[in-house]
Amino acid sequence: MRAADAVMEAYGGEDPQHALRQAARAEDQAVNKVFARAVREEIEKRCLQQTPEKWTPAAARDQSATQR
C-alpha cells in the first residue's frame, strides 16, 4: 500500500513503531476512518514482521494515546 509506504518512509526511520504511533494518531483525527484504519493495519503488519519479540499492537496504541 503506497500510503503505508509513505508513512513508514516519513516517520519510520530507526523506529518503525513511531510510524505506527503517527498512523494511529492520524486514524483518530481522520475524516476517512476506513482508509486511515487500513493504513494503520498495514503498518502494524510491517512492525510485527520487523520486531515480533518486543511489539504488540495494543502497546503501540497505548503509547500513542499517552503522547497526545
C-alpha positions, 0 to 999 in steps of 0.5 A: 500500500503506497500510503503505508509506504509513505508513512513508514518512509516519513516517520519510520526511520530507526523506529518503525513503531513511531510510524505506527504511533503517527498512523494511529494518531492520524486514524483518530483525527481522520475524516476517512476512518476506513482508509486511515484504519487500513493504513494503520493495519498495514503498518502494524503488519510491517512492525510485527514482521520487523520486531515480533519479540518486543511489539504488540499492537495494543502497546503501540496504541497505548503509547500513542494515546499517552503522547497526545 
